[in-house]
Amino acid sequence: MPITGILAKNAERFGDKICLTEINPEQEEKHKHAWKELALVETAHNARYRKELTWRSFDEKANQFAHLLIARGIKRGDKVGILLMNCIEWLPIYFGALKSGAIVVPLNFRYSADEIKYALELANVSTLLLGPEFIDRMRAIKDNIPNVDSLFFVGDDCPDFAESYEQLVTPCPKHAPDITLSDDEDAAIYFSSGTTGFPKAILHSHQSLVTACEVEQNHHNQTIDDIFLCIPPLYHTGAKMHWFGSLLVGGSAVLLRGIRPEWIIETAAKERVTIVWLLVPWAQDILDAIESGDIRLADHDLSAWRLMHIGAQPVPPSLIRRWKKFFPSHEYDTNYGLSESVGPGAVHLGIENVHKVGAIGKAGYGWQTRIVDERGKDVKPGSVGELILSGNGVMKCYYRDPEATAAVLKNDWLYTGDMACEDEDGFIFLVDRKKDVIITGGENIYPVQIEDFLRGYNKIKDAAVIGLADHRLGEIAAAIVEIKPEIECNEEEIMHFCAQLPRYKRPHRIIFDKVPRNATGKIEKPRLRAKYCGESIVKQQIEIEGEI
C-alpha cells in the first residue's frame, strides 16, 4: 500500500476525529490585547491562533489539490515543490501531490533565493507552492526558473507573479483521483542538510515512506490516542517521519509554530500532548528556563506527556540526566538516521535502554547495521569504523547524480559517512562525521567526543569543535564555546575543566562565539570553518615566515 492509502483509510475509519491542529503563539501574543477589548475580533484572532482538521477534511483537501494538479497537466513523475513554513495546509498539499502521481519536493525554508533556484533546477520542479515568507526571494528569481510553469501562493494577499492556491483548490472535487500508485514508485525528493557543501537531491519511493511509518510506530508504540507535538520543519524527514508513526494508527498531531520554551511547555499542557520530539538546543533551552525560574512546572499539567525523544544529532548524556531530574516519569529515546535512509529510526536506542544514554542504539525495526573499515570489512567491537545501513528505507539514488550515488550505495548498503563504534553489548556509539575527523600529530580526534565533554560544564550552553591548520601538527582542535546567558566564563577555567581529557584531545584554542545550527539542529561547521579557518591559515603563514 502506498502512503496515500493510509490517509484514505484513516479518513474512512476516523473521519470526524481531529488529526491536525496548528498553534501559532506568536499570533496569539500579537492580537491578545485587541480581542480582549473587542469581542468582534476574538473569532478572527482564534482563527489565526488555532486551526484544526479532521481526517476526512485532510483527505478531501489532499484530493482537491491532486485534482488541481491533474487539471493543470501534471503527469506521473512530474515534480511539485513545497516552500512553506509549518502550517496546517502543508501536509494536505504534500499528500495531494502524491495522490496526483507527482513526486513531491519539500524545500528548506532557510534557503536563499539562489539556493531555492539551485534546488528547483536540480529537482526539475515544474509546480511550486510558496508562502508569504518567501515572496521577496521568489520575486528575485521568478524570471530565471524556466522549468517552473506554475506558482501557487498559500496565504492572503497573493503576489502578482503567483496564483491563489485557496481560490484554485476550493472548487475542485473532493473524491480521490483515479490514480493507482505502486509501492516502488518514486514519491519524494528530499535535500540533504548541506552541512558539507551544496545539498544533494535524495529520491525516495512510496515503500520508503511506508517503511518510516512502520519503523516509528514499532519503536514508540503510538496508538490512536496519542498526540504528537511537531515542532521541527516539515520539509525535513525528521519531523514528518516521526509523525508518520501516528499516521499509521490514526493518532493526532499538533503543529507548533515557534520554539520558545514557554510555548512548547504551554502547548504540551493545553493540548494534552503525549509525545514530543525535540532537538538538543530546544531541550537545553527548556531546562535552562526551568532552572532560571522562567518556567514553573507546577503551573502546567503535563501528566499526559509520556515520551520525549531526540534525534538529528548526538545527544549529550548530561542533557538527559538533567531532563530526568525534572521529568522522571518520561520515557526517553534517541533515533539516528539520515535523509538518505528516510529520516530517523535506522538506529534507535529504545525506551527500555535509558541506561545506555550516549549510544545511538542498535539497528532499528527492519534495518541492518555494520561498522566497516576503509576496505568495507567489519571492524572488531570497540574499534572505530564507518557506519553503514541496509533496509527498505534506503534512498533509490541521488537524483541526477550517479557518481555521488555510486560513492555511498554499494551492494545494497548505504555508507553514511558517520564514524562509529560498537560496545560489548552491541550498542552503537556515534563518534563523528568522517569528514569532520581532526588529525593532529598523526592522532585521530573525533570532535563529537570533545563537544559532549564540554557541554558537561555547567556554564556552557553549546560547543562545536573544528580543526585549524597548524604547520607543526597538521591540525589542532579549536573549541567554539557558547556560554549560557548572563554567565561569566573565561578561557582559563575551560582549559582547567579540559585537563580531565587526554592531552591530545584537549582543545588548543577556545573561541567564545555562538554555535550556529541549521533548522534540524545540526552544527553548521562549514560556517565555522569559513569564519575561523582562514584566520588560522593566515596565522600559520605568518609563523612560517617568521621562522624563515
N, C-alpha and C positions, 0 to 999 in steps of 0.2 A: 504493500500500500504506500503510495506517495504521501508526503506530509500533508498535502491538502486534504486527503481523505480523513485524517484525524480531526481536522477542523470541522468538516462536514458532519462527521459522526457526533462530535460534541454538540453541534447546533441541533441535531435531531434528538439527542438524548437529554440535553440540559439547556434547551433553548432559552428559557426565561431567567437563567442564572447569570448574575453579573460576573463577567470574566475579566474585564479590563476596567481599571479606574485610573484616571490621570489626576494627579495632585500637583498644583502649581503654587507653592507657598509664597513665592515672590509676588505673584499677582494678588494673593490674599493680603499681604502686608501693604501693597501699593494702594489697594482700594478699601481697606477695612475702615478707615475713618469716614470715607464718603458714604458707605452703605449704612453705617450707624446713624448718620444724620438724615439720610433719605431712604425710606423704605422701598421706594421705587427702584433704587439702584441695587438692592440686595439680590434680586433674582439674576440680574446681569453679572453681578460680582461672583455669585456662586457658580455660574456657568463658566466664568473664566478660571475659577479656582479648582473646580472639581467637575470632571466629565466621566461618564460611565458607558459601558457597552455590555449587552448580553451576548451569549454565544450565538444566538440567532442573528442579532444585528451585525455582529462581527462577520459571520459567514456571508450575510447578504451584501454588506459593503464590499467584501472581497470579490463577490460575484459581479457586482456592478462595475468595479474597476476593471475586472477581466473583460467584460463586455465592451467597455470603452476602448480598451487597448485593441481588441479584435476589430472593432468598427474602424479604428484608425489604421488598420493594416498590419498590426503587429502579428508576426508569424512565429511558429515554434522555433525557439533558439535565438530570437532577437533579444537584445539586452535593454533592460529597463532600470535606470539608475534612481536611487533614493538619496537625496541630500536634505535631510530633515533633522532637527533636534528631536529628542524623545517627545512623542505626543501620541494621543490616542488614535490618530489616523495612520501611524507608522505601520503597525502590524497588519491591519486590513489591506493596506497598499502592497505590502510585501507578499501576502498570500494571494492577493488579486493578480499580481504579476505572474506568480507561479501557476495559478489556475488558467491563465491565458496560454500557457505553454512557453512563456518567455523565461529568460534567465534573469534573475534579479541581481542588481549590483548596488549594495549599500556603500555609501561614500563617507569617509571620515569628516565630521563637521569642523575639524580644525584645519582642513586643507586650505591653503592659499588659493587664489584664483588660478595661478599657474599649475598647482598640484591638481586642482579639480580638472583642468584641461588635460593634463597628462593622464589622469585616471580614465576620463571619458574616452580618450583616444585609444588607450591601451585595451580597454574592455569593449570597444566598438559599441558604445551605448548610443541608442537611437532615440530613446524617450527618457526624459529626466523630470523628476518631481523635486521641487525645491520649496523651502520655507522662507519666511520673511528675513531671517538672519543672513541669508545668502544673496540678497538682491544685488548688493554692490559688487560682490565677487563675480556673480554671473553676468552682470551688465558689462564688466570689463572684458569678458571673453566670449560673449554670445555670438559675435560675428566671426569667430575663429574656431568654431567647433562644428564643421560641416556635416559630420555624421549624425548630429542630434537634430532630428526633424521636429520633435515636439517638446515644449517646455510647459509643464503643468505646475501651477502655483497653489500651494496648500496654505490657506490663511486668508485674512481680509486684505483689501486694498491691493489687488493684483497689479503687478507692474505691467507696463505697456508691451514688454517683449515676451510675455507669457500668457497662458490661458488659465482661467479659474478652474481648478480641479473640482471644487464643490458644484459649480454650475454645470459642468460637463457630466459628472458622475451621477448626480441626483436622478435624472430621468431614465437612467439605464436599468435594464431588467435585473431583478433580484435573484432569479434562479441561476443555478450553476450552468456555465457554458458547456457546450458539447465538445469537450477536450479530454481525451484519455491520456493519462501520463503513466510512464513506467518507472520502476524503481531506479534503473540505471541511467535514466535520462538526466541531462545537465539541468541543474536547478539554480545555482547561485555562484557568483564570483565575489569573493572577499579579498580585501587588500591586506597584505602583511603590514605590521605596525611601522615598518620603515625605520627602525632603530639602527639598521646597518646600511642605510642608503635608500634609494628610491624604492617605494613599495612594489611588491610583485602581486600580480592578479592570480588568485587561487581559485581554481574551479572545483566545485563540489556537485555531486549528484543528489537526487532525492533520497537515495539509500543512505548517504552520509547524514542528511538532516534527520531522518528517522532514527538512525543509529544514535545521534545525540539525544533524542527523546528517550530512548530505551536505556542508555547509559546513565543519564541523570536521574531518571526515576528509580533505577535499580540502586543507585548509590545513596539517595536521600529519602527514599520511601514516601514520595509525595502521594497524597490522596486528594479526592475531590474537595475535601475540607481545608486543604492548605491554602494560604495566601502568601504569595511570593512578592517581596518588595524588590522591584527592579530599579536600580539607580544608575548603573553604568550605561554607556551609549549603546543603543540598539544596532548601530551599524556594525558593531564588533561581535564576533562569535560568542564571546564570553557571556554577556548578559542574556542574549536571546537563547542560547543553548541551555543555560540553566533554567530558564522559563519553560523550555521545551519539555522538561520533566513534568511540569504542571499541565501543559497542553495535553500530554498523553492521557491523563486521568481526569481532565475537566476541572482542574484546580484554577484558582483565580490569581491575578497579578495586579499590583499597584505600581504605576509608573510615576516615580517621584522626580520632578524637575528641579533638582537642586541637591547640593551635597553638604550643606551646613549641618553640623552635628545635631543642633536642636531640631532641625526639620526631620532628620532621619528618626530620631527618638520619638518626636511627637506623632509622626505618621505611623510608625510601628505600633504605637499605643492606640491611636484613634481608629486605625483600620484593622486592628486585631491581627496583625501580621504574624505569621508563623515561621517564615524562612527569610533570612536576609543574607545576600551575598555582598561582601564589602571588598574594597581594595585596601591595601595596607595603610596608605595615608589617611583614609576616611576612618578606619578603626582607631588609628592613633589620635586623630582629632576628637573622636568621641570620648576616648579615655582621658585626654587632656582636659576636655570640657567638664567631665565629671570630677576629676581631681581638683580643678580650679574652682569648682562650685558653680560654674555657669549652667550646668545641668544638674538638677536634683532628681535622682531616680525615684525618690519617694513620691514625686509629683506625677508619675506616669505609671499606668497599669500595663506592664509588659509581660503579663503572665501567659499570653498566647504564644510568645516568641519561643520556639523550640530549637532552632538551628541557626548558627552563624557560621558561614564558611567563607574562605578567602582563596583567591587564585590570582593568576596573571603575573605573579612574581614570587620569589622566595619569601617565606614568612618568618620573621624573627621569632624564635621561641619565647623571648622576653615579652613580646607583644601578647601572646596567648596567655602567658602567666598573669599578666595584668588584666586581661579580659576576664579570665575565670575568677579573678578576685571580685569583680563587680557582678558577673553573671555566672555564678557557679552552676546553675541548672542547665545552661545552654549546652547542647551538643555542638561539637566543633568538627569541621572537616576542611581540608585543603585539597584543591584539584590542580592538576598540571595538564596542560595541553597547548596546542598551537592552532592558529587558524588553518594550517595545513592538515591538522588532524581534527577538523571540525570543532575546534574550541576545547573546552575543558573536559576532563574525565578520562583521558588516555591513561593517566596515572592518578590515583587518589589515595589519600591517607586512610579514610574510613572512620566513621564516627566512633567506632569502638577502639580506636588506636590513638587516643589523645596522649598517651604516654610516649608516643613516638614523634611528638611535635618537633619540627626541624626537618623531618623527612617529607618528601612529597608523596610517599606511599609505595604502593605496588600497582601492577598492571590493573587498569580499570576493567569493568564488565565488558567482555568480548574483545579485549585488547591483549596484545603480547608486547613484551619489552625485552630488550637486550642492551648490554653495555659493551661496546666494542673498541678495539684499538684502531690504529690508522689503516690496518690491513683488513678490517672488518671481522676480526677474530674476537671471540668473547674474552673479556679480561677476567682475572681472578677476583673473587669477593674482596672488597676493600680497596681495590685498585681503581684509579680514575680512567674513564674512557668516555666515548660519545654515546649518548642515549639514543636508541633507535626504536621505532614503533611499527606495529603491524596491526591492522584491523579494518573493519568496514567503513570507518570514518576517515580514512586517509584520502586526501585530495586526489582528483584524477590527474591534475597536472598544474603547472604554472601556465596560465593561458598565454599562448603565443610566445612561449619561451622554452623551447625544447632543451636548450643547453642547460638552463638552470634546473629544469625538471630532472634531467639525467643526473645532475650532481647530487640530488637529495633522494630520489626514488631509485632504489637498487634491489632487485629481486623481491619485490613486494614489501620492502622495508623503507620507512621514512627516516632519513638521517636528520635529526633535529638540530644539530649544531650546539646542543647543550652538553656540557661535561658533567658527569655524574659518577657516583659510586654506590655500591650496594653493601649493606651491613650483613652480619651473620644471620639475621632473621629475614633477609630478603627485602628489606625496606630500602628504597632508593632515596639518596640524598643528592640534591642538585648542587653542583659545585660552581659552575659559571658557564656563560656563553663561551663557545670555543674561540670566537674572535676577540673576546674580552680578556683572555688569559694574559697576564703580565709575566714576561720572562726577565728576571733580574739576576744577573750574575750566574746564569745557567739554571736557576731555580724557577719552577712554575709557581706563580702566585695567582690564586683564584679570588678575584675581588669580592664575590658574594660572601666569602668567609669573613673577610675583614669588615665588610659592611654590617653583617649581622652582629659581629662583636661590638662595633662602635655604637650601634643602636641600643646596646645594653647599658650604655652610660646614661644616667638619669637626666642629664642636661641636653642630650642630643635628640632632636626630633627626627632627623633623617640623615643618611650618609650615602655617598657614592665614591667609589674608588676607581681611578683610571691610571694608566701608565703614562709617565712623562719620559721623554728621551733623556738618556744620560750617557755621556761619552765613555764612561768607565764601566758601568754595569749594563749598558744597553737600554734598560728601562728602570725607572723607580716607581714605587706606588705613591700616588698622591690622593689624599682623602679630602673630598669636598664635604664639609660638615655644615648642616643646618641646625642651629641651636633653637631650642624651644622659646616661644615668645617671652619677653621680659625677663630672660635669664642671662646672667653674665658668665662667660666662659672664655678661657684663653688657651693658646696652643700648648703651653707648658702642662696644664692639667690633663689635656687629652693625651699628650705624649706619655705622661706618667701612667694614665689608665692603660695605654697600649703596651706598657712594659710587661704585661701578662702574656702578650703574644710572643711566639718565637721571633728572634731578632730579624730574620729575613722577611717576615710577614708584616713587620711594623711599618706604617706609612713613613716615608722620608719627608713628607711635606703635608701640612694641614692648611686647607683653604676654607675660610668661612664664607659660605655663599648658600643661596637657595638651591635645593636639589630639584632640577626640572624633571617632571614626569609627564608622559603622554596621557591621553584620555583613558587608557586601560591600566594606568598605574606603573608602567614600566619606566625605568630611569632612561632619560634621553642622553645617553653617553656621547653620541656624536656631537651634540650641542656643547657638552662639557669639553670634549677634545678640541672642538673648533675654538673654544674660548681660551683654553689653557695650554694646549699642546704647542701652539705656535709660539707662545711666550717661552716655553721650555726649550724649543729649538733655537730661538734667538739667544737665550741664556747659554746654551751649550756652545754655540758658535763663539760667543764672547770668551767663554772659559778656554776653549781650544786655542783661539787666537792669543789669549794671554799667556798660555803655556809655551806657544811657539815663540 
